[in-house]
Amino acid sequence: MHEFDPHVWLKNPHAMTLAGSFWFRRTKRLPPAEERRFEVEPGTWLLAKCHWQPQRRDCSTLVLVHGLEGSSESSYMRGLAEKAFVSGFNVLRVNQRTCGGTEALTPTLYGSCLSGDYAAILRELVERDRLPALFFAGYSMGGNLVLAMAGRLGAGAPPELRGVCGVCPTIELAICVEAIGRPENALYQRNFVRKLAARMRRKARLSPQKYSSNGLGRLRTVREFDDAVTAPHFGYRDAEDYYQQASACRVTQQIAVPTLIITAQDDPVVPFAIFNGPEVRGNSNIRVMAPERGGHCAFISRFAGPERFWAEARVVEFCQSLARNTDRAGNEMGRAQ
């Protein structure tokens, strides 16, 4: 795998992070998407933008999950989708509950505790679609969700689940929320809280009997929002209880499929130290790639072309290597029989 060489103008982690959010991606090779709804629990649907290869059952499939206040249309989702599709994968860009304009598809909110949603998608793709090889990749909050899914499935994961990737995953939520609260991260904090409050107001307009927008203007931090809204909505005592139970690091030791974590040592909102504990390093199924620079979910390289967005290239490369190894093993077994 190629080492990460950051863009010469983006060696500051905040510059890198902001550039990753706003850098325009040309995804001309990504064909129009077919929309599909997955019912993950009664009355709750997740909308996926699907890009199928002509012979979908002969191909590996990559399911993508976005981060906090992102959507299937986030630039990193489209960028990774194009790379994977051109490499021969079916690709599904999944909107988390209420995201990407899907507030009406669920009576609930969305949160880091909902890893079961992606286990439900996995089951449907295995049982209904009969897809032979599935990979999941998530960014930030989405990375926490797919890693938590793999950990909770443990050794009972279906054999069709071949690998999982997390890019800057928020696997220790309390520590990440504390990092967002640092003075130098005030821009991220304000942006997240503003968008979370706006989403809550949209839910209140759709379901005024269930949700209220009263008091949202007083919330200034992500922790305050989770204390007042997210935690009670999902039945947790408070934000601390929610963070403790929803963090993927509680179950990463149970992950039984090949897993790639890509993170940056200078990530301003996901401290690198959370990946050095036994919960991650003690599991031989998990590989951590952690260049010194990269910001949060950015990894913009000085090289143009396929390597410009370095983390996307590494995710596809990882999944391709596992898909090839699986195909080779299957062919060898067939010849032996």
SEMI-647462 format. One line per 4 residues: number of its first residue (from 1); their letters; for each residue y, z, x of C-alpha. Coordinates in nm, 2 decimals. Layout:
N
NUM> a> Y:Z:X  ...
//
This chain:
337
1> mhef> 0.00:0.00:0.00  0.35:-0.08:0.12  0.58:0.20:0.24  0.90:0.24:0.04
5> dphv> 1.22:0.12:0.22  1.52:0.21:0.00  1.80:-0.03:-0.07  2.07:0.02:0.19
9> wlkn> 2.34:0.11:-0.07  2.11:0.35:-0.26  2.01:0.62:-0.02  2.19:0.89:-0.23
13> pham> 1.95:1.01:-0.49  2.21:1.00:-0.77  2.31:0.65:-0.68  1.95:0.55:-0.68
17> tlag> 1.87:0.72:-1.01  2.17:0.56:-1.19  2.10:0.22:-1.04  1.74:0.24:-1.17
21> sfwf> 1.88:0.29:-1.52  2.13:0.01:-1.52  1.98:-0.25:-1.29  1.92:-0.56:-1.50
25> rrtk> 1.56:-0.68:-1.49  1.48:-1.05:-1.55  1.15:-1.05:-1.74  1.12:-1.42:-1.83
29> rlpp> 0.75:-1.42:-1.76  0.68:-1.15:-2.02  0.59:-1.33:-2.34  0.71:-1.22:-2.69
33> aeer> 0.55:-0.90:-2.80  0.32:-0.85:-3.10  0.40:-0.53:-3.28  0.13:-0.28:-3.37
37> rfev> 0.13:0.06:-3.53  -0.12:0.33:-3.42  -0.18:0.62:-3.67  -0.21:0.91:-3.43
41> epgt> -0.23:1.17:-3.71  -0.21:1.14:-4.09  0.13:1.00:-4.18  0.25:0.96:-3.82
45> wlla> 0.26:0.62:-3.66  0.35:0.51:-3.31  0.49:0.16:-3.26  0.36:-0.04:-2.96
49> kchw> 0.49:-0.37:-2.83  0.18:-0.55:-2.72  0.13:-0.84:-2.48  -0.22:-0.97:-2.51
53> qpqr> -0.39:-1.21:-2.27  -0.57:-1.51:-2.44  -0.91:-1.35:-2.38  -0.81:-0.98:-2.43
57> rdcs> -1.16:-0.84:-2.42  -1.22:-0.99:-2.08  -0.91:-0.82:-1.93  -0.81:-0.47:-1.82
61> tlvl> -0.53:-0.31:-2.04  -0.24:-0.10:-1.93  -0.07:0.13:-2.18  0.29:0.23:-2.09
65> vhgl> 0.48:0.55:-2.20  0.85:0.59:-2.15  1.05:0.90:-2.06  1.29:1.13:-2.24
69> egss> 1.52:0.94:-2.46  1.38:0.61:-2.35  1.19:0.35:-2.55  0.96:0.05:-2.52
73> essy> 1.27:-0.15:-2.43  1.37:0.06:-2.13  1.42:-0.15:-1.83  1.14:0.01:-1.63
77> mrgl> 0.90:-0.04:-1.92  0.98:-0.41:-1.94  0.97:-0.45:-1.56  0.63:-0.29:-1.52
81> aeka> 0.50:-0.48:-1.83  0.59:-0.81:-1.68  0.43:-0.73:-1.34  0.11:-0.62:-1.51
85> fvsg> 0.09:-0.91:-1.75  0.14:-1.17:-1.48  -0.14:-0.99:-1.28  -0.38:-1.04:-1.57
89> fnvl> -0.35:-0.72:-1.77  -0.30:-0.68:-2.14  0.00:-0.45:-2.17  0.12:-0.22:-2.45
93> rvnq> 0.47:-0.07:-2.44  0.44:0.24:-2.66  0.73:0.41:-2.83  0.70:0.79:-2.85
97> rtcg> 0.74:0.94:-3.20  1.09:0.86:-3.34  1.19:0.65:-3.03  1.29:0.29:-3.03
101> gtea> 1.42:0.31:-3.38  1.10:0.45:-3.53  1.23:0.77:-3.68  1.10:0.66:-4.02
105> ltpt> 0.74:0.62:-3.89  0.68:1.00:-3.86  0.79:1.31:-4.04  0.80:1.50:-3.71
109> lygs> 1.00:1.50:-3.39  0.88:1.40:-3.05  0.79:1.63:-2.76  0.61:1.69:-2.43
113> clsg> 0.33:1.87:-2.62  0.20:1.55:-2.79  -0.05:1.42:-2.53  -0.30:1.39:-2.82
117> dyaa> -0.11:1.09:-2.95  -0.22:0.89:-2.64  -0.57:1.02:-2.67  -0.57:0.87:-3.02
121> ilre> -0.44:0.54:-2.90  -0.71:0.54:-2.63  -0.98:0.61:-2.89  -0.86:0.32:-3.11
125> lver> -0.85:0.07:-2.83  -1.20:0.17:-2.73  -1.36:0.19:-3.07  -1.17:-0.07:-3.27
129> drlp> -1.07:-0.32:-3.00  -1.37:-0.28:-2.77  -1.15:-0.31:-2.47  -1.36:-0.25:-2.15
133> alff> -1.11:-0.10:-1.90  -0.80:0.10:-1.99  -0.52:0.24:-1.78  -0.23:0.46:-1.88
137> agys> 0.10:0.49:-1.70  0.40:0.71:-1.79  0.74:0.77:-1.66  0.90:1.12:-1.63
141> mggn> 0.82:1.29:-1.97  0.57:1.00:-2.04  0.40:1.08:-1.71  0.36:1.44:-1.81
145> lvla> 0.20:1.32:-2.14  -0.05:1.08:-1.99  -0.15:1.33:-1.72  -0.19:1.60:-1.98
149> magr> -0.40:1.36:-2.19  -0.63:1.29:-1.89  -0.66:1.66:-1.81  -0.74:1.77:-2.16
153> lgag> -1.00:1.50:-2.19  -1.15:1.61:-1.85  -1.50:1.50:-1.78  -1.53:1.40:-2.15
157> appe> -1.29:1.11:-2.11  -1.45:0.78:-2.23  -1.58:0.56:-1.95  -1.34:0.29:-2.05
161> lrgv> -1.05:0.51:-1.92  -1.04:0.39:-1.56  -0.72:0.54:-1.43  -0.39:0.72:-1.50
165> cgvc> -0.05:0.69:-1.33  0.26:0.91:-1.35  0.59:0.81:-1.20  0.81:1.11:-1.14
169> ptie> 0.61:1.31:-1.40  0.76:1.63:-1.53  0.44:1.82:-1.49  0.61:2.16:-1.47
173> laic> 0.86:2.15:-1.75  1.04:2.48:-1.69  1.12:2.39:-1.33  1.24:2.04:-1.43
177> veai> 1.47:2.17:-1.70  1.61:2.42:-1.46  1.68:2.14:-1.21  1.86:1.94:-1.48
181> grpe> 2.08:2.24:-1.53  2.22:2.24:-1.18  2.59:2.16:-1.15  2.53:1.83:-0.96
185> naly> 2.31:1.71:-1.25  2.57:1.77:-1.52  2.58:1.40:-1.60  2.21:1.39:-1.68
189> qrnf> 2.23:1.71:-1.88  2.51:1.58:-2.10  2.35:1.25:-2.15  2.02:1.40:-2.26
193> vrkl> 2.17:1.65:-2.50  2.40:1.39:-2.65  2.11:1.16:-2.72  1.88:1.43:-2.84
197> aarm> 2.15:1.56:-3.09  2.21:1.20:-3.21  1.84:1.16:-3.28  1.83:1.49:-3.47
201> rrka> 2.12:1.37:-3.68  1.93:1.05:-3.77  1.63:1.26:-3.87  1.85:1.48:-4.08
205> rlsp> 1.99:1.18:-4.27  1.63:1.05:-4.33  1.49:1.39:-4.43  1.77:1.62:-4.53
209> qkys> 1.53:1.85:-4.70  1.35:1.91:-4.37  1.61:1.87:-4.10  1.96:1.99:-4.05
213> sngl> 2.23:1.88:-3.81  2.42:2.21:-3.84  2.48:2.38:-3.51  2.39:2.08:-3.29
217> grlr> 2.74:2.07:-3.16  2.70:2.41:-3.00  2.40:2.31:-2.79  2.50:2.23:-2.43
221> tvre> 2.17:2.22:-2.24  1.83:2.07:-2.27  1.69:2.43:-2.27  1.92:2.53:-2.56
225> fdda> 1.81:2.22:-2.75  1.44:2.30:-2.69  1.49:2.67:-2.78  1.67:2.58:-3.11
229> vtap> 1.49:2.27:-3.22  1.18:2.15:-3.03  1.00:2.48:-2.98  1.02:2.61:-3.34
233> hfgy> 0.94:2.26:-3.48  0.61:2.25:-3.30  0.53:2.62:-3.36  0.61:2.77:-3.02
237> rdae> 0.77:3.11:-2.97  1.06:2.97:-2.77  1.14:2.71:-2.50  0.96:2.90:-2.23
241> dyyq> 0.64:2.92:-2.44  0.68:2.54:-2.51  0.73:2.46:-2.14  0.43:2.67:-2.04
245> qasa> 0.19:2.52:-2.28  0.30:2.16:-2.27  0.32:2.12:-1.89  0.05:1.89:-1.75
249> crvt> 0.01:2.11:-1.44  -0.19:2.36:-1.66  -0.47:2.09:-1.69  -0.43:1.86:-1.39
253> qqia> -0.72:2.03:-1.21  -0.94:1.90:-1.49  -0.85:1.53:-1.45  -1.17:1.35:-1.39
257> vptl> -1.04:0.99:-1.35  -0.86:0.83:-1.06  -0.50:0.92:-1.08  -0.18:0.81:-0.90
261> iita> 0.13:1.02:-0.89  0.44:0.85:-0.75  0.74:1.08:-0.69  1.04:1.10:-0.46
265> qddp> 1.11:1.39:-0.24  1.48:1.36:-0.33  1.43:1.33:-0.71  1.73:1.53:-0.85
269> vvpf> 1.55:1.64:-1.17  1.18:1.66:-1.08  1.15:1.89:-0.77  0.90:1.77:-0.52
273> aifn> 0.76:2.12:-0.47  0.57:2.11:-0.80  0.33:1.85:-0.66  0.23:2.06:-0.36
277> gpev> 0.04:2.33:-0.55  -0.34:2.35:-0.59  -0.31:2.22:-0.95  -0.24:1.88:-0.80
281> rgns> -0.35:1.89:-0.44  -0.67:2.06:-0.52  -0.80:1.77:-0.73  -0.96:1.50:-0.52
285> nirv> -0.91:1.25:-0.81  -0.53:1.27:-0.77  -0.34:1.07:-0.51  0.03:1.15:-0.45
289> mape> 0.27:0.90:-0.30  0.60:1.07:-0.22  0.85:0.88:-0.01  1.15:1.07:0.11
293> rggh> 1.39:0.87:-0.11  1.36:0.71:-0.45  1.56:0.92:-0.69  1.43:0.97:-1.04
297> cafi> 1.21:0.68:-1.16  1.41:0.43:-0.96  1.26:0.33:-0.62  1.48:0.03:-0.57
301> srfa> 1.37:-0.13:-0.25  1.58:-0.33:0.00  1.34:-0.62:-0.05  1.39:-0.87:-0.32
305> gper> 1.12:-1.02:-0.53  0.81:-0.84:-0.64  0.88:-0.54:-0.41  1.24:-0.48:-0.54
309> fwae> 1.11:-0.22:-0.79  0.86:-0.05:-0.56  0.70:0.20:-0.80  0.61:-0.08:-1.05
313> arvv> 0.44:-0.28:-0.78  0.24:0.03:-0.67  0.12:0.11:-1.03  -0.01:-0.25:-1.08
317> efcq> -0.17:-0.25:-0.73  -0.35:0.08:-0.80  -0.48:-0.04:-1.14  -0.58:-0.37:-0.99
321> slar> -0.78:-0.21:-0.72  -0.97:0.01:-0.97  -1.03:-0.28:-1.20  -1.18:-0.48:-0.91
325> ntdr> -1.40:-0.20:-0.79  -1.53:-0.15:-1.14  -1.60:-0.52:-1.18  -1.78:-0.53:-0.84
329> agne> -1.99:-0.23:-0.93  -2.09:-0.38:-1.26  -2.18:-0.71:-1.10  -2.40:-0.53:-0.84
333> mgra> -2.57:-0.33:-1.11  -2.64:-0.65:-1.31  -2.79:-0.82:-1.01  -3.01:-0.51:-0.94
337> q> -3.15:-0.53:-1.29
//
